[in-house]
């Protein structure tokens, strides 16, 4: 459609809170990584990373000057300057006010933040979610991708290429986390990651407000993930996909750690 008309349409959709419905106007080959899916009356975007793509999955936090990227556009621009393309990105967990990861963070085999296991802070809010039990760790090494409770990770001491700690666990060995309340009114936008059938890494973000129980049920019953981890909610539930024309901005002023699926632009097949 004409760019001027499209711009006006997107403005109207955004004003109505329906911009996500415009994300699927322009299909592309990259869009096959992610798809809109309905489950139990809610809509989600689900993105699959296959075992063959795992080497392309990376974690990002700071740029070469030691400053947090904070948004997907800055990360995409930095990668582009090195001949790479950011084809998919998610917020990789909760973060401090200075955008540092709250808990464990391993990037390119280096532990930049250690595991955090103290008692949860008083009060409610997204940071309190991190400490809901059990919280967990997503990690990736040369042999496997896995999500395990934090205490299990500490016992395993795996040699991880990348790892991020978040909480709470959504699904634990095929069981929905028992702390979740079915029908809870605690609803917001949520993002998470699961290790699923076929060794797929599956990211999901809700397109509307859902509670923890429903979100966990999505991973267990619809996406067939034996283990899944909550990443963030509300304004922190960020997602980036050029193919779907999605580039979220956080109302917290930015994001902390980010998952990025990276492609070497120099190795792209030519049409």
VEXDREN-2710 file (C-alpha; in Angstrom, 1 decimal):
% VEXDREN-2710
k/r/px/py/pz
1/UNK/0.0/0.0/0.0
2/UNK/1.2/3.6/-0.5
3/UNK/3.6/4.7/2.3
4/UNK/1.6/7.8/3.2
5/UNK/-1.6/5.8/3.6
6/UNK/0.3/3.1/5.6
7/UNK/1.7/5.8/7.9
8/UNK/-1.7/7.2/8.6
9/UNK/-3.1/3.7/9.2
10/UNK/-0.3/2.9/11.7
11/UNK/-1.0/6.1/13.5
12/UNK/-4.7/5.3/13.8
13/UNK/-3.9/1.8/14.9
14/UNK/-1.4/2.9/17.5
15/UNK/-3.9/5.5/18.9
16/UNK/-6.4/2.7/19.2
17/UNK/-3.8/0.4/20.9
18/UNK/-4.0/-1.9/17.9
19/UNK/-0.6/-1.4/16.2
20/UNK/0.2/-5.0/16.6
21/UNK/-2.5/-5.8/14.1
22/UNK/-0.5/-4.0/11.5
23/UNK/2.6/-6.1/12.0
24/UNK/1.6/-8.8/9.5
25/UNK/0.9/-6.5/6.5
26/UNK/4.3/-7.2/4.8
27/UNK/5.3/-10.9/4.9
28/UNK/8.9/-12.0/4.3
29/UNK/11.0/-15.1/4.5
30/UNK/12.3/-13.9/7.9
31/UNK/8.8/-13.7/9.2
32/UNK/8.6/-17.5/9.2
33/UNK/10.8/-17.4/12.4
34/UNK/7.9/-15.8/14.2
35/UNK/4.1/-16.2/13.9
36/UNK/1.0/-15.0/15.6
37/UNK/-0.7/-17.7/17.5
38/UNK/-4.0/-17.9/19.5
39/UNK/-4.4/-19.9/22.7
40/UNK/-7.2/-20.0/25.2
41/UNK/-8.6/-16.7/24.0
42/UNK/-5.3/-14.8/24.0
43/UNK/-3.0/-13.8/21.2
44/UNK/0.8/-14.2/21.2
45/UNK/3.8/-13.8/18.9
46/UNK/5.9/-17.0/19.0
47/UNK/9.4/-17.2/17.6
48/UNK/11.3/-20.4/17.1
49/UNK/15.1/-20.9/17.2
50/UNK/16.1/-24.3/15.9
51/UNK/19.2/-26.2/17.0
52/UNK/20.9/-25.2/13.7
53/UNK/20.3/-21.5/14.6
54/UNK/21.7/-21.7/18.1
55/UNK/25.1/-20.4/17.2
56/UNK/23.4/-17.2/15.9
57/UNK/21.6/-16.6/19.3
58/UNK/23.6/-14.2/21.4
59/UNK/23.2/-12.0/24.5
60/UNK/23.9/-8.3/24.5
61/UNK/24.1/-5.7/27.2
62/UNK/26.8/-3.1/26.7
63/UNK/28.4/-1.6/23.6
64/UNK/32.2/-1.3/22.9
65/UNK/32.2/1.9/25.1
66/UNK/30.7/0.0/28.1
67/UNK/27.3/1.7/27.8
68/UNK/24.1/-0.3/27.9
69/UNK/22.4/-0.5/24.5
70/UNK/19.1/0.1/26.1
71/UNK/17.1/-0.2/22.9
72/UNK/16.9/-2.6/19.9
73/UNK/17.7/0.1/17.4
74/UNK/21.1/0.9/18.9
75/UNK/21.9/-2.8/19.0
76/UNK/20.8/-3.3/15.4
77/UNK/22.8/-0.3/14.2
78/UNK/26.0/-1.5/16.0
79/UNK/25.7/-4.9/14.4
80/UNK/25.1/-3.4/11.0
81/UNK/28.3/-1.5/11.2
82/UNK/30.1/-4.9/11.6
83/UNK/28.3/-6.4/8.6
84/UNK/25.7/-8.2/10.6
85/UNK/21.9/-8.1/10.8
86/UNK/19.7/-8.3/13.9
87/UNK/16.8/-10.4/12.7
88/UNK/15.1/-11.0/16.1
89/UNK/15.5/-9.7/19.6
90/UNK/13.8/-10.0/23.0
91/UNK/14.4/-8.4/26.4
92/UNK/16.4/-11.1/28.2
93/UNK/15.3/-10.6/31.7
94/UNK/14.7/-8.0/34.5
95/UNK/17.2/-5.3/35.2
96/UNK/18.3/-2.6/37.6
97/UNK/17.7/1.1/37.2
98/UNK/21.1/1.4/35.5
99/UNK/20.0/-1.3/33.0
100/UNK/22.4/-3.9/34.5
101/UNK/21.0/-7.5/34.8
102/UNK/19.6/-8.3/38.2
103/UNK/21.1/-11.7/38.4
104/UNK/23.4/-14.1/36.5
105/UNK/24.5/-12.8/33.1
106/UNK/27.0/-14.7/30.9
107/UNK/28.0/-13.3/27.5
108/UNK/30.4/-15.1/25.2
109/UNK/31.5/-17.4/28.0
110/UNK/32.3/-14.5/30.4
111/UNK/30.4/-14.2/33.7
112/UNK/29.6/-10.4/33.9
113/UNK/27.0/-10.7/36.7
114/UNK/26.9/-13.5/39.3
115/UNK/23.9/-15.5/40.4
116/UNK/21.6/-13.6/42.8
117/UNK/19.8/-15.7/45.5
118/UNK/18.9/-13.3/48.4
119/UNK/15.4/-12.9/49.9
120/UNK/13.0/-10.9/47.7
121/UNK/12.5/-7.2/48.3
122/UNK/9.4/-6.1/50.1
123/UNK/6.5/-4.9/48.0
124/UNK/5.2/-5.7/44.5
125/UNK/6.2/-4.9/41.0
126/UNK/8.3/-6.4/38.2
127/UNK/11.5/-6.7/40.2
128/UNK/9.6/-8.8/42.9
129/UNK/8.7/-11.3/40.1
130/UNK/12.4/-12.1/39.8
131/UNK/12.5/-13.6/43.3
132/UNK/9.3/-15.6/43.0
133/UNK/10.3/-19.3/43.6
134/UNK/11.7/-21.0/41.9
135/UNK/13.5/-18.5/39.6
136/UNK/15.7/-20.0/37.0
137/UNK/18.5/-19.7/34.4
138/UNK/18.4/-20.0/30.7
139/UNK/21.8/-21.2/29.4
140/UNK/23.3/-22.2/26.1
141/UNK/26.6/-24.1/25.5
142/UNK/28.1/-26.1/22.7
143/UNK/26.0/-29.2/23.7
144/UNK/22.6/-28.0/24.8
145/UNK/20.2/-25.2/25.5
146/UNK/18.5/-25.6/28.9
147/UNK/16.3/-23.9/31.4
148/UNK/16.7/-25.0/35.0
149/UNK/15.9/-23.7/38.5
150/UNK/18.7/-21.5/39.9
151/UNK/19.7/-23.9/42.6
152/UNK/20.0/-26.7/40.0
153/UNK/22.2/-24.4/37.9
154/UNK/24.5/-23.8/40.9
155/UNK/24.8/-27.5/41.4
156/UNK/25.5/-28.2/37.7
157/UNK/28.0/-25.4/37.2
158/UNK/27.8/-25.8/33.4
159/UNK/30.3/-24.1/31.1
160/UNK/27.8/-21.7/29.5
161/UNK/28.4/-19.7/26.3
162/UNK/25.6/-17.5/27.4
163/UNK/23.2/-17.4/30.4
164/UNK/20.6/-15.2/31.9
165/UNK/18.8/-15.5/35.2
166/UNK/15.1/-14.4/35.6
167/UNK/12.0/-15.5/37.4
168/UNK/9.8/-17.1/38.1
169/UNK/10.0/-20.4/36.3
170/UNK/6.8/-20.9/34.3
171/UNK/7.1/-24.6/33.7
172/UNK/9.3/-27.0/35.7
173/UNK/9.8/-30.5/34.3
174/UNK/6.4/-30.4/32.6
175/UNK/4.5/-29.0/35.6
176/UNK/3.1/-25.5/35.8
177/UNK/4.7/-23.6/38.7
178/UNK/2.4/-24.3/41.6
179/UNK/2.6/-20.7/42.9
180/UNK/0.4/-19.5/40.0
181/UNK/-3.3/-19.0/40.6
182/UNK/-5.7/-20.0/37.9
183/UNK/-8.0/-17.1/37.0
184/UNK/-5.7/-14.6/38.7
185/UNK/-6.6/-10.9/38.0
186/UNK/-2.8/-10.0/38.0
187/UNK/-2.7/-9.5/34.2
188/UNK/-0.2/-7.7/32.0
189/UNK/1.8/-8.1/28.8
190/UNK/4.4/-10.9/29.4
191/UNK/7.4/-12.4/27.6
192/UNK/9.1/-15.7/28.2
193/UNK/11.3/-18.5/26.7
194/UNK/10.9/-22.2/26.7
195/UNK/12.9/-25.3/25.8
196/UNK/10.5/-27.4/23.8
197/UNK/9.9/-30.5/21.6
198/UNK/12.5/-30.9/18.9
199/UNK/15.0/-29.0/21.1
200/UNK/13.4/-25.8/19.9
201/UNK/14.0/-22.6/21.8
202/UNK/10.7/-20.9/21.7
203/UNK/10.2/-17.2/22.7
204/UNK/6.7/-15.9/23.3
205/UNK/5.2/-12.4/24.0
206/UNK/1.6/-11.7/24.7
207/UNK/-0.2/-9.2/22.5
208/UNK/-2.6/-8.4/25.4
209/UNK/-2.7/-8.8/29.1
210/UNK/-2.5/-12.4/30.6
211/UNK/-1.8/-13.8/34.0
212/UNK/1.0/-16.1/35.0
213/UNK/-1.0/-19.3/35.0
214/UNK/-2.4/-18.7/31.5
215/UNK/1.1/-17.8/30.2
216/UNK/2.6/-20.9/31.7
217/UNK/-0.1/-23.0/30.2
218/UNK/0.7/-21.6/26.8
219/UNK/4.3/-22.9/27.1
220/UNK/3.3/-26.3/28.5
221/UNK/0.1/-27.2/26.6
222/UNK/0.4/-25.3/23.3
223/UNK/4.1/-24.9/22.7
224/UNK/5.0/-28.2/24.3
225/UNK/7.8/-26.9/26.4
226/UNK/9.0/-29.1/29.3
227/UNK/10.7/-26.1/30.9
228/UNK/10.0/-22.4/30.5
229/UNK/11.1/-19.1/32.1
230/UNK/9.4/-15.8/32.5
231/UNK/11.5/-12.9/31.1
232/UNK/9.6/-9.7/31.9
233/UNK/6.2/-8.1/31.9
234/UNK/4.5/-4.7/31.3
235/UNK/6.7/-2.2/29.6
236/UNK/9.7/-4.6/29.9
237/UNK/8.2/-7.2/27.7
238/UNK/10.1/-6.0/24.6
239/UNK/10.3/-7.6/21.2
240/UNK/12.1/-6.7/17.9
241/UNK/11.5/-8.1/14.4
242/UNK/12.1/-6.1/11.2
243/UNK/10.2/-8.7/9.3
244/UNK/7.1/-8.0/11.4
245/UNK/7.8/-4.3/11.6
246/UNK/8.0/-4.5/15.4
247/UNK/10.5/-2.4/17.4
248/UNK/9.3/-2.0/21.0
249/UNK/10.4/0.8/23.4
250/UNK/10.4/0.4/27.1
251/UNK/8.6/3.0/29.3
252/UNK/11.4/2.4/31.8
253/UNK/13.7/4.3/29.5
254/UNK/15.3/1.2/27.9
255/UNK/16.1/-2.5/28.4
256/UNK/18.9/-4.2/30.1
257/UNK/20.2/-7.6/28.6
258/UNK/18.8/-8.6/25.2
259/UNK/18.6/-11.8/23.3
260/UNK/19.5/-11.3/19.7
261/UNK/19.4/-13.7/16.7
262/UNK/22.2/-12.5/14.5
263/UNK/22.8/-13.1/10.8
264/UNK/26.1/-12.3/9.0
265/UNK/24.8/-10.0/6.2
266/UNK/27.9/-10.9/4.1
267/UNK/26.8/-14.5/4.0
268/UNK/23.2/-13.9/2.9
269/UNK/22.3/-15.6/-0.4
270/UNK/21.8/-13.2/-3.2
271/UNK/18.5/-13.1/-5.1
END
